[in-house]
Amino acid sequence: MSGIVFFKTKMLEQLKEFYTYQIGCEIWLEQADCALFRHGNFIFGLCQRDEHDAGGMLTFFYETREEVDSMYEKFKDIAVSEPAHNEKYEIYQFFARDPEGRMLEFQYFDHPVDSHLMADELLLTRRSIRKFKEIEVSQKILDKVFELCRFAPTSMNTQSYYFKIVKDKKVIEKLAGVRGKSSSPIGNAPLAVAICSDSELSRRHIQDGCIAAYHFLLASWTYGLGTCWIAAMDREEVKEILNIPEDHYVATVTPLGFPQKPGKEVPERKDVSWFLR
């Protein structure tokens, strides 16, 4: 978050209820006669005044068309248009107005977009993805992912990890067959990535490799790319396929691509007190 848009309002309390309970925003901060709302990484503020701003537009975007449709069903009474595809901008959208008359837009991008997740969203929404769209992952996005990955921590900053990007479909199919059903998701993606570490560079190369692998999973999700941790890939067959030295460690070989469907809802989790011992 690096900026806030403020609007004047004559009905702050009513709008606080509308934007939190109806739109799903959270109140990020309250200051005197102003309330600051957060919706993902979108921060906007409303301040109680004797006049209000009715110009401009607040846009909320979602991960799927279905979510836009769901919001339309919820706000059909205040909508000023039905959901439709906008060819010019490659978006799926509809418009409505808040109780004070401000224009609201609800949309889904019909194309991949750059990073937009806040840190808490990133950690809460990452999921294991096993099916992928047949869309090429551009070198531009890969460069951004690996730029983040080079900051993964290692023992004594040895930087002992490295990545093997696999684009050859035949090689991907071989990797997918190494562990049968367990490794089969690799074959569903346009790319596979092996996260490895060099035992000659670090006495803690296994830990270095595992940390780098999870760093890669998070970095990928930051740019909308799905992954799936495939365990037990540190084996001779994998190293032969990828020409990896025998004494190096393979933390995982993960499929990589744009998810065919959004990640599932948060699976059931134990209460936080269970993890604190």
PARO-202317 format. One record per residue (C-alpha): x, y, z; residue in three letters. Coordinates in nm, 2 decimals. Example, Ala and Ser with C-alpha at 12.3 -4.5 7.8 and 13.67 -1.06 7.14 Angstrom:
BEGIN
+--------+--------+--------+-----+
:     c1 :     c2 :     c3 : res :
+--------+--------+--------+-----+
:   1.23 :  -0.45 :   0.78 : Ala :
:   1.37 :  -0.11 :   0.71 : Ser :
+--------+--------+--------+-----+
REM end
This chain:
BEGIN
+--------+--------+--------+-----+
:     c1 :     c2 :     c3 : res :
+--------+--------+--------+-----+
:   0.00 :   0.00 :   0.00 : Met :
:   0.15 :   0.33 :  -0.10 : Ser :
:  -0.14 :   0.58 :  -0.12 : Gly :
:  -0.50 :   0.66 :  -0.01 : Ile :
:  -0.79 :   0.82 :  -0.19 : Val :
:  -1.02 :   1.03 :   0.03 : Phe :
:  -1.38 :   1.13 :  -0.03 : Phe :
:  -1.60 :   1.37 :   0.16 : Lys :
:  -1.93 :   1.23 :   0.29 : Thr :
:  -2.24 :   1.35 :   0.48 : Lys :
:  -2.33 :   1.00 :   0.60 : Met :
:  -2.02 :   0.83 :   0.73 : Leu :
:  -2.19 :   0.59 :   0.97 : Glu :
:  -2.42 :   0.46 :   0.71 : Gln :
:  -2.14 :   0.42 :   0.46 : Leu :
:  -1.92 :   0.24 :   0.72 : Lys :
:  -2.20 :  -0.03 :   0.74 : Glu :
:  -2.24 :  -0.04 :   0.36 : Phe :
:  -1.87 :  -0.09 :   0.28 : Tyr :
:  -1.80 :  -0.33 :   0.55 : Thr :
:  -2.11 :  -0.55 :   0.56 : Tyr :
:  -2.22 :  -0.52 :   0.20 : Gln :
:  -1.90 :  -0.48 :   0.00 : Ile :
:  -1.68 :  -0.68 :   0.24 : Gly :
:  -1.42 :  -0.41 :   0.32 : Cys :
:  -1.25 :  -0.39 :   0.66 : Glu :
:  -1.20 :  -0.07 :   0.85 : Ile :
:  -0.82 :  -0.03 :   0.83 : Trp :
:  -0.80 :   0.28 :   1.04 : Leu :
:  -1.02 :   0.53 :   1.21 : Glu :
:  -0.90 :   0.89 :   1.26 : Gln :
:  -1.12 :   1.15 :   1.42 : Ala :
:  -1.40 :   1.20 :   1.17 : Asp :
:  -1.25 :   0.98 :   0.90 : Cys :
:  -1.27 :   0.61 :   0.84 : Ala :
:  -1.01 :   0.43 :   0.61 : Leu :
:  -1.13 :   0.11 :   0.44 : Phe :
:  -0.93 :  -0.17 :   0.29 : Arg :
:  -1.04 :  -0.41 :   0.02 : His :
:  -0.74 :  -0.63 :  -0.07 : Gly :
:  -0.46 :  -0.38 :  -0.14 : Asn :
:  -0.71 :  -0.09 :  -0.22 : Phe :
:  -0.72 :   0.17 :   0.06 : Ile :
:  -0.97 :   0.46 :   0.05 : Phe :
:  -1.11 :   0.69 :   0.31 : Gly :
:  -1.43 :   0.87 :   0.39 : Leu :
:  -1.44 :   1.18 :   0.60 : Cys :
:  -1.76 :   1.33 :   0.76 : Gln :
:  -1.82 :   1.68 :   0.61 : Arg :
:  -2.11 :   1.92 :   0.54 : Asp :
:  -2.09 :   1.83 :   0.17 : Glu :
:  -2.00 :   1.51 :  -0.02 : His :
:  -1.80 :   1.40 :  -0.32 : Asp :
:  -2.02 :   1.23 :  -0.58 : Ala :
:  -1.76 :   1.23 :  -0.86 : Gly :
:  -1.50 :   0.96 :  -0.95 : Gly :
:  -1.55 :   0.59 :  -0.91 : Met :
:  -1.45 :   0.31 :  -0.67 : Leu :
:  -1.34 :  -0.01 :  -0.85 : Thr :
:  -1.33 :  -0.35 :  -0.68 : Phe :
:  -1.18 :  -0.63 :  -0.88 : Phe :
:  -1.22 :  -1.00 :  -0.82 : Tyr :
:  -1.04 :  -1.33 :  -0.91 : Glu :
:  -1.33 :  -1.48 :  -1.11 : Thr :
:  -1.63 :  -1.39 :  -1.32 : Arg :
:  -1.84 :  -1.59 :  -1.08 : Glu :
:  -1.75 :  -1.35 :  -0.80 : Glu :
:  -1.86 :  -1.05 :  -1.01 : Val :
:  -2.19 :  -1.23 :  -1.09 : Asp :
:  -2.24 :  -1.30 :  -0.72 : Ser :
:  -2.19 :  -0.93 :  -0.64 : Met :
:  -2.44 :  -0.84 :  -0.91 : Tyr :
:  -2.70 :  -1.06 :  -0.76 : Glu :
:  -2.64 :  -0.90 :  -0.42 : Lys :
:  -2.66 :  -0.54 :  -0.56 : Phe :
:  -2.91 :  -0.59 :  -0.84 : Lys :
:  -3.13 :  -0.32 :  -0.69 : Asp :
:  -2.87 :  -0.05 :  -0.70 : Ile :
:  -2.69 :  -0.17 :  -1.02 : Ala :
:  -2.69 :   0.06 :  -1.32 : Val :
:  -2.58 :  -0.21 :  -1.56 : Ser :
:  -2.57 :  -0.59 :  -1.59 : Glu :
:  -2.24 :  -0.78 :  -1.60 : Pro :
:  -2.08 :  -0.78 :  -1.95 : Ala :
:  -1.75 :  -0.83 :  -2.12 : His :
:  -1.57 :  -0.51 :  -2.22 : Asn :
:  -1.36 :  -0.59 :  -2.52 : Glu :
:  -1.16 :  -0.27 :  -2.52 : Lys :
:  -1.02 :  -0.33 :  -2.17 : Tyr :
:  -1.06 :  -0.71 :  -2.16 : Glu :
:  -1.26 :  -0.70 :  -1.84 : Ile :
:  -1.59 :  -0.84 :  -1.72 : Tyr :
:  -1.78 :  -0.57 :  -1.52 : Gln :
:  -2.09 :  -0.41 :  -1.40 : Phe :
:  -2.17 :  -0.07 :  -1.23 : Phe :
:  -2.37 :   0.03 :  -0.93 : Ala :
:  -2.40 :   0.33 :  -0.69 : Arg :
:  -2.34 :   0.35 :  -0.32 : Asp :
:  -2.61 :   0.50 :  -0.08 : Pro :
:  -2.46 :   0.85 :  -0.14 : Glu :
:  -2.45 :   0.82 :  -0.52 : Gly :
:  -2.09 :   0.73 :  -0.59 : Arg :
:  -2.03 :   0.51 :  -0.89 : Met :
:  -1.90 :   0.17 :  -0.81 : Leu :
:  -1.74 :  -0.08 :  -1.05 : Glu :
:  -1.71 :  -0.45 :  -0.99 : Phe :
:  -1.48 :  -0.63 :  -1.24 : Gln :
:  -1.27 :  -0.93 :  -1.33 : Tyr :
:  -0.96 :  -0.90 :  -1.55 : Phe :
:  -1.00 :  -1.14 :  -1.85 : Asp :
:  -0.62 :  -1.15 :  -1.88 : His :
:  -0.32 :  -1.21 :  -1.64 : Pro :
:  -0.23 :  -0.91 :  -1.43 : Val :
:   0.08 :  -0.80 :  -1.24 : Asp :
:   0.13 :  -0.86 :  -0.87 : Ser :
:  -0.14 :  -0.71 :  -0.65 : His :
:  -0.16 :  -0.92 :  -0.33 : Leu :
:  -0.09 :  -0.78 :   0.01 : Met :
:   0.13 :  -0.99 :   0.23 : Ala :
:  -0.15 :  -1.13 :   0.44 : Asp :
:  -0.35 :  -1.22 :   0.13 : Glu :
:  -0.05 :  -1.39 :  -0.02 : Leu :
:   0.00 :  -1.61 :   0.29 : Leu :
:  -0.37 :  -1.68 :   0.34 : Leu :
:  -0.46 :  -1.76 :  -0.02 : Thr :
:  -0.17 :  -1.97 :  -0.16 : Arg :
:  -0.29 :  -2.31 :  -0.25 : Arg :
:  -0.15 :  -2.63 :  -0.41 : Ser :
:  -0.26 :  -2.61 :  -0.78 : Ile :
:  -0.28 :  -2.93 :  -0.98 : Arg :
:  -0.45 :  -2.82 :  -1.30 : Lys :
:  -0.34 :  -2.53 :  -1.52 : Phe :
:  -0.45 :  -2.31 :  -1.81 : Lys :
:  -0.28 :  -2.37 :  -2.15 : Glu :
:  -0.13 :  -2.02 :  -2.13 : Ile :
:   0.24 :  -1.95 :  -2.18 : Glu :
:   0.42 :  -1.80 :  -1.88 : Val :
:   0.61 :  -1.50 :  -2.02 : Ser :
:   0.98 :  -1.45 :  -1.95 : Gln :
:   0.89 :  -1.11 :  -1.81 : Lys :
:   0.69 :  -1.28 :  -1.53 : Ile :
:   0.95 :  -1.54 :  -1.47 : Leu :
:   1.22 :  -1.27 :  -1.43 : Asp :
:   1.01 :  -1.10 :  -1.17 : Lys :
:   0.95 :  -1.42 :  -0.98 : Val :
:   1.32 :  -1.51 :  -0.97 : Phe :
:   1.42 :  -1.16 :  -0.88 : Glu :
:   1.22 :  -1.22 :  -0.56 : Leu :
:   1.36 :  -1.56 :  -0.51 : Cys :
:   1.72 :  -1.45 :  -0.50 : Arg :
:   1.64 :  -1.30 :  -0.15 : Phe :
:   1.56 :  -1.63 :   0.00 : Ala :
:   1.77 :  -1.67 :   0.32 : Pro :
:   2.04 :  -1.93 :   0.35 : Thr :
:   2.28 :  -2.05 :   0.62 : Ser :
:   2.56 :  -1.79 :   0.66 : Met :
:   2.44 :  -1.64 :   0.33 : Asn :
:   2.60 :  -1.92 :   0.13 : Thr :
:   2.33 :  -1.88 :  -0.14 : Gln :
:   2.36 :  -2.25 :  -0.21 : Ser :
:   2.03 :  -2.30 :  -0.39 : Tyr :
:   1.95 :  -2.28 :  -0.76 : Tyr :
:   1.66 :  -2.34 :  -1.00 : Phe :
:   1.62 :  -2.56 :  -1.30 : Lys :
:   1.34 :  -2.44 :  -1.54 : Ile :
:   1.20 :  -2.72 :  -1.75 : Val :
:   1.01 :  -2.62 :  -2.07 : Lys :
:   1.06 :  -2.93 :  -2.28 : Asp :
:   0.72 :  -3.12 :  -2.28 : Lys :
:   0.89 :  -3.46 :  -2.31 : Lys :
:   1.11 :  -3.39 :  -2.00 : Val :
:   0.81 :  -3.26 :  -1.81 : Ile :
:   0.62 :  -3.59 :  -1.89 : Glu :
:   0.92 :  -3.79 :  -1.76 : Lys :
:   0.92 :  -3.59 :  -1.43 : Leu :
:   0.54 :  -3.63 :  -1.40 : Ala :
:   0.58 :  -4.01 :  -1.41 : Gly :
:   0.85 :  -4.04 :  -1.15 : Val :
:   0.61 :  -4.10 :  -0.86 : Arg :
:   0.30 :  -4.19 :  -1.04 : Gly :
:  -0.01 :  -4.01 :  -0.92 : Lys :
:   0.18 :  -3.81 :  -0.67 : Ser :
:   0.40 :  -3.64 :  -0.93 : Ser :
:   0.14 :  -3.64 :  -1.21 : Ser :
:   0.04 :  -3.27 :  -1.16 : Pro :
:   0.37 :  -3.18 :  -1.31 : Ile :
:   0.24 :  -3.30 :  -1.65 : Gly :
:  -0.06 :  -3.06 :  -1.64 : Asn :
:   0.15 :  -2.75 :  -1.64 : Ala :
:   0.34 :  -2.56 :  -1.92 : Pro :
:   0.65 :  -2.55 :  -1.70 : Leu :
:   0.82 :  -2.74 :  -1.42 : Ala :
:   1.08 :  -2.60 :  -1.19 : Val :
:   1.33 :  -2.80 :  -0.98 : Ala :
:   1.46 :  -2.62 :  -0.67 : Ile :
:   1.80 :  -2.76 :  -0.57 : Cys :
:   2.09 :  -2.69 :  -0.35 : Ser :
:   2.47 :  -2.75 :  -0.37 : Asp :
:   2.62 :  -2.95 :  -0.08 : Ser :
:   2.96 :  -2.81 :  -0.16 : Glu :
:   2.85 :  -2.46 :  -0.08 : Leu :
:   2.67 :  -2.51 :   0.25 : Ser :
:   2.67 :  -2.76 :   0.54 : Arg :
:   2.29 :  -2.68 :   0.56 : Arg :
:   2.21 :  -2.72 :   0.20 : His :
:   1.90 :  -2.93 :   0.27 : Ile :
:   1.75 :  -2.65 :   0.48 : Gln :
:   1.86 :  -2.39 :   0.22 : Asp :
:   1.69 :  -2.58 :  -0.06 : Gly :
:   1.36 :  -2.62 :   0.13 : Cys :
:   1.35 :  -2.25 :   0.23 : Ile :
:   1.43 :  -2.15 :  -0.13 : Ala :
:   1.15 :  -2.38 :  -0.25 : Ala :
:   0.89 :  -2.23 :  -0.03 : Tyr :
:   1.01 :  -1.88 :  -0.12 : His :
:   0.96 :  -1.98 :  -0.48 : Phe :
:   0.60 :  -2.10 :  -0.42 : Leu :
:   0.51 :  -1.77 :  -0.25 : Leu :
:   0.69 :  -1.56 :  -0.52 : Ala :
:   0.50 :  -1.75 :  -0.79 : Ser :
:   0.17 :  -1.69 :  -0.62 : Trp :
:   0.25 :  -1.32 :  -0.59 : Thr :
:   0.24 :  -1.31 :  -0.97 : Tyr :
:  -0.07 :  -1.53 :  -1.01 : Gly :
:   0.12 :  -1.85 :  -1.08 : Leu :
:   0.02 :  -2.18 :  -0.93 : Gly :
:   0.26 :  -2.44 :  -0.79 : Thr :
:   0.24 :  -2.77 :  -0.60 : Cys :
:   0.50 :  -2.91 :  -0.37 : Trp :
:   0.59 :  -3.26 :  -0.51 : Ile :
:   0.77 :  -3.44 :  -0.23 : Ala :
:   1.04 :  -3.71 :  -0.24 : Ala :
:   1.19 :  -3.59 :  -0.57 : Met :
:   1.55 :  -3.60 :  -0.44 : Asp :
:   1.62 :  -3.93 :  -0.63 : Arg :
:   1.87 :  -4.06 :  -0.88 : Glu :
:   1.61 :  -4.08 :  -1.16 : Glu :
:   1.52 :  -3.71 :  -1.13 : Val :
:   1.89 :  -3.60 :  -1.12 : Lys :
:   1.96 :  -3.80 :  -1.43 : Glu :
:   1.67 :  -3.65 :  -1.62 : Ile :
:   1.77 :  -3.29 :  -1.52 : Leu :
:   2.15 :  -3.34 :  -1.52 : Asn :
:   2.18 :  -3.26 :  -1.15 : Ile :
:   2.50 :  -3.37 :  -0.97 : Pro :
:   2.44 :  -3.67 :  -0.74 : Glu :
:   2.55 :  -3.49 :  -0.42 : Asp :
:   2.31 :  -3.20 :  -0.48 : His :
:   1.97 :  -3.19 :  -0.31 : Tyr :
:   1.64 :  -3.16 :  -0.49 : Val :
:   1.39 :  -3.00 :  -0.25 : Ala :
:   1.10 :  -3.04 :  -0.49 : Thr :
:   1.00 :  -3.03 :  -0.86 : Val :
:   0.69 :  -2.82 :  -0.89 : Thr :
:   0.46 :  -2.76 :  -1.18 : Pro :
:   0.42 :  -2.39 :  -1.27 : Leu :
:   0.15 :  -2.21 :  -1.46 : Gly :
:  -0.17 :  -2.01 :  -1.44 : Phe :
:  -0.43 :  -2.20 :  -1.23 : Pro :
:  -0.72 :  -2.35 :  -1.43 : Gln :
:  -0.94 :  -2.24 :  -1.15 : Lys :
:  -0.89 :  -2.02 :  -0.85 : Pro :
:  -0.76 :  -2.17 :  -0.53 : Gly :
:  -1.00 :  -2.35 :  -0.30 : Lys :
:  -1.14 :  -2.20 :   0.02 : Glu :
:  -0.92 :  -2.21 :   0.33 : Val :
:  -0.92 :  -2.57 :   0.45 : Pro :
:  -1.02 :  -2.64 :   0.80 : Glu :
:  -0.75 :  -2.53 :   1.04 : Arg :
:  -0.69 :  -2.59 :   1.41 : Lys :
:  -0.72 :  -2.29 :   1.64 : Asp :
:  -0.40 :  -2.09 :   1.67 : Val :
:  -0.37 :  -2.19 :   2.04 : Ser :
:  -0.30 :  -2.55 :   1.92 : Trp :
:   0.02 :  -2.44 :   1.74 : Phe :
:   0.16 :  -2.25 :   2.04 : Leu :
:   0.33 :  -2.49 :   2.28 : Arg :
+--------+--------+--------+-----+
REM end
